[in-house]
Amino acid sequence: MLQSAGWAAHRVLFTLGDRFLTGLRPGMSRETVRGGLADWSRRCRALLDDWKPDVIILFGSSRPIHEVARKMAALRGIRVLSLEEGYIRPGFVTVEDGGNNADSPLCRIPPVVGWPMPDLTGTDFAGARSCAWHAFLHYGLMALAGEGSAFPLSHRSFRAGSEAAGWIRAGLHRLRHGGVADRAAETETGGRPAFLVALQVPGDLSLLSGANGWTQQGFIRQVISSFAVKAPAGTDLVFRIHPLDRGRSTLPGPIRAAAEAAGIGDRVVVTQSGSLGRALDTARGFLTLTSSSALVALMRGVPVLTAGRAIHSHPGLAWSVADIDRFWTEARAADADLVSGFLARVRREALVPGDFHAPPGRREAKTRIAEICEENVRLKRAVGRRSDLLTANSLARLQAVNP
């Protein structure tokens, strides 16, 4: 991606999916790492000492392979850029210093008041279908190579049989519905006020690293048990399956079973399609573990509860799961000035226009990422000159004191 901008790039590959989907371009070398984390740690140390890179670019930040690279980079004073799908989509990708999601600097910076609401209208590069196809190829190749649950350097653990069955269910779901959305949540609830729960793709390490010990199943049980006792009469609870998990999620069954056991089976809905924005239009509240879709809820003035560590997990923006019993009746929209200041910082410090899964979007993102890398090099040179000047001044002072 950066070679065309004049950068020499070295790419580290871990799986058959990496090797198959990565082309070799002029100015880019490829290094394949096999084995376990100890092997990667040794190899990472040697590669960094050999290549002496100005910047390390990671996709994500919380996988074990990322943690090794980030630790090695910190010891050597090398800047790390962590990329991810955009916190706000479509039209943006995430580019952050040091880490993203639970590792994002935004988790440690309190929101500010007084910054105007940014323009978060992005170009839809239509990369969703390509994203799904690349994921299918990547994990399919890993399954063929036996790099599933026993492989320590992959994006997430999986078992080939269950993964294949899931993709078959997803395909049948799309064929059965012919691209037409399931019944809208507002139709299933009869238009009654509802609280929306956004679920995430199970097994994703970026979720597990920031969930504060919660599993999705545990979170679902907590939400249902609290809702059954404390939520106002006449309200419903809508669980929204993650778009990449539709048709293959194993969660609808346990959700319905927990709802029946709590005596609220007629007040709980599971939806596998439909627009998030449309669902939020009538939502009384929004609950999630760590999903960045909470940012959309904040933009629409919907109260948010978050159980894990996320960039929006700040007092005044999101409720804590410890207060879930009060959330159903006391939650109000976050202060508009606080929300606009928070989103302005997210836009300025974490988002750049683009889409990793569509050629026009990649070109857009590449331009800005290259600019960030170039800014880093200029800063390092300026700091180096400043350090040389300070050293020279210190020596001059020592010589003056000890002629």
C-alpha positions, -999 to 999 in steps of 0.1 A, spaced: 0 0 0 29 24 8 54 13 -18 38 36 -44 44 65 -20 81 59 -20 85 37 11 105 6 14 82 -19 31 87 -52 48 57 -74 55 55 -102 81 32 -131 72 19 -158 96 -7 -179 79 -15 -195 45 -42 -169 41 -17 -141 46 7 -156 20 -20 -162 -6 -37 -128 -3 -6 -107 -2 11 -99 -35 48 -92 -37 54 -57 -50 86 -38 -59 102 -24 -28 85 -48 -4 100 -79 12 80 -107 28 90 -126 59 71 -157 69 70 -167 106 60 -201 117 58 -218 151 46 -202 184 49 -169 202 84 -176 215 95 -181 179 78 -149 168 94 -130 197 129 -141 187 122 -134 150 106 -100 157 137 -89 177 160 -100 149 139 -84 122 137 -50 140 174 -50 146 180 -58 110 154 -35 93 155 -6 118 121 6 106 108 42 111 73 30 117 56 -4 125 21 -7 111 -2 -33 126 -38 -43 118 -53 -43 152 -33 -42 185 -46 -68 209 -36 -101 194 -6 -119 210 15 -112 179 7 -75 182 16 -74 219 50 -88 211 56 -63 183 44 -34 205 67 -44 233 97 -47 210 89 -13 194 86 4 228 120 -9 238 135 6 206 116 38 204 98 29 172 64 44 165 35 20 161 5 28 140 -25 5 146 -51 2 118 -86 -11 121 -120 -9 105 -133 26 111 -149 34 145 -175 51 123 -184 35 90 -188 37 61 -161 60 47 -135 59 75 -107 36 87 -90 38 121 -54 49 123 -41 54 159 -8 57 177 1 26 198 -32 7 197 -69 8 191 -101 -3 208 -91 -11 244 -55 -1 237 -65 32 222 -51 64 236 -87 77 235 -95 53 264 -72 73 286 -81 108 275 -113 123 291 -137 139 266 -136 177 263 -164 202 260 -164 231 235 -153 214 203 -179 216 175 -195 185 161 -173 172 132 -185 162 98 -187 124 100 -204 118 66 -180 95 48 -179 81 13 -194 46 10 -167 28 -9 -189 -4 -9 -163 -27 5 -185 -48 27 -189 -77 1 -152 -77 -6 -145 -78 32 -167 -109 36 -151 -126 6 -116 -120 18 -125 -133 53 -140 -165 37 -108 -171 17 -85 -163 46 -101 -186 71 -108 -213 44 -71 -214 35 -61 -215 72 -85 -244 77 -69 -263 47 -35 -257 63 -46 -269 97 -40 -234 112 -71 -232 132 -76 -237 169 -40 -250 175 -23 -221 156 -11 -194 180 -3 -167 155 -37 -162 139 -63 -135 142 -85 -158 163 -90 -194 172 -115 -215 153 -124 -250 144 -126 -258 107 -158 -278 109 -178 -253 129 -164 -224 109 -174 -241 76 -209 -250 90 -213 -213 101 -205 -200 66 -229 -225 51 -256 -213 74 -248 -177 65 -251 -186 28 -284 -203 32 -296 -173 52 -288 -150 24 -304 -173 -2 -335 -178 18 -340 -140 22 -328 -131 -12 -311 -100 1 -343 -88 17 -341 -78 53 -357 -98 80 -388 -84 97 -377 -50 111 -373 -50 149 -399 -23 152 -424 -46 134 -415 -75 157 -420 -54 188 -453 -39 175 -438 -4 177 -434 -5 215 -404 13 231 -373 -9 231 -338 -12 243 -313 -23 217 -284 -47 225 -256 -48 199 -238 -81 199 -203 -87 184 -185 -114 165 -176 -142 190 -139 -151 193 -126 -118 182 -95 -110 203 -102 -73 201 -135 -80 219 -120 -104 245 -91 -80 254 -115 -52 263 -145 -71 278 -133 -68 315 -139 -106 319 -173 -106 304 -183 -132 278 -212 -124 254 -232 -152 270 -226 -138 304 -235 -103 293 -267 -116 276 -278 -133 308 -271 -102 329 -290 -79 306 -320 -102 304 -322 -109 342 -319 -72 350 -344 -62 323 -369 -87 335 -370 -72 370 -362 -35 365 -373 -24 330 -405 -5 327 -436 -24 317 -445 -20 280 -408 -20 268 -391 -47 248 -355 -59 245 -340 -62 210 -307 -82 205 -290 -73 172 -267 -99 157 -235 -85 143 -237 -81 105 -207 -104 99 -223 -131 121 -258 -131 105 -271 -165 96 -242 -182 114 -245 -169 150 -252 -195 177 -265 -168 201 -302 -166 191 -310 -199 208 -295 -191 242 -310 -156 241 -345 -170 236 -339 -197 262 -328 -171 288 -357 -149 280 -382 -177 285 -365 -187 317 -369 -151 330 -406 -150 320 -401 -124 293 -401 -145 261 -427 -123 246 -407 -91 252 -373 -102 237 -366 -100 200 -335 -113 181 -329 -95 147 -303 -106 121 -307 -77 97 -320 -42 92 -304 -8 96 -287 2 128 -297 38 123 -334 28 118 -333 7 150 -318 35 170 -345 60 158 -369 44 183 -345 30 208 -348 40 245 -313 29 252 -283 11 237 -262 -17 254 -230 -34 243 -198 -49 255 -173 -28 235 -189 -22 201 -180 11 184 -215 12 171 -221 30 205 -207 61 188 -237 60 164 -260 58 194 -243 88 210 -246 108 178 -284 101 178 -289 111 214 -295 75 226 -283 66 262 -254 41 261 -243 14 285 -210 -4 280 -197 -33 300 -161 -34 287 -132 -10 280 -139 11 248 -130 45 236 -164 58 247 -163 43 282 -161 76 300 -183 90 328 -209 112 312 -208 94 279 -217 58 288 -233 40 318 -214 13 336 -228 -22 337 -226 -19 375 -256 5 372 -276 -16 348 -306 -19 371 -310 19 371 -302 23 334 -337 11 323 -355 39 341 -329 67 347 -308 68 315 -309 101 296 -290 112 265 -254 123 272 -247 160 272 -246 172 236 -215 194 241 -196 164 257 -206 142 228 -196 167 201 -162 172 218 -156 135 221 -165 128 185 -144 157 173 -114 142 191 -121 107 176 -123 123 141 -91 143 146 -70 116 163 -83 83 151 -101 84 117 -90 89 82 -111 86 50 -109 53 33 -119 16 32 -94 -13 33 -116 -36 12 -123 -14 -19 -95 -1 -42 -107 35 -42 -109 34 -4 -75 18 -1 -60 46 -22 -76 72 -1 -64 56 32 -29 50 18 -25 87 10 -32 97 46 -12 69 62 18 78 41 15 114 52 14 102 89 45 81 84 63 110 67 53 133 96 69 108 119 102 108 100 103 146 100 96 147 137 123 121 145 148 141 125 138 173 143 141 156 177 175 142 166 188 176 156 175 190 189 192 162 208 225 169 190 222 205 198 215 198 235 244 174 236 267 200 220 256 227 244 261 203 274 296 196 262 303 233 258 292 240 293 313 211 307 344 225 288 337 260 302 335 246 337 366 224 333 388 243 308 
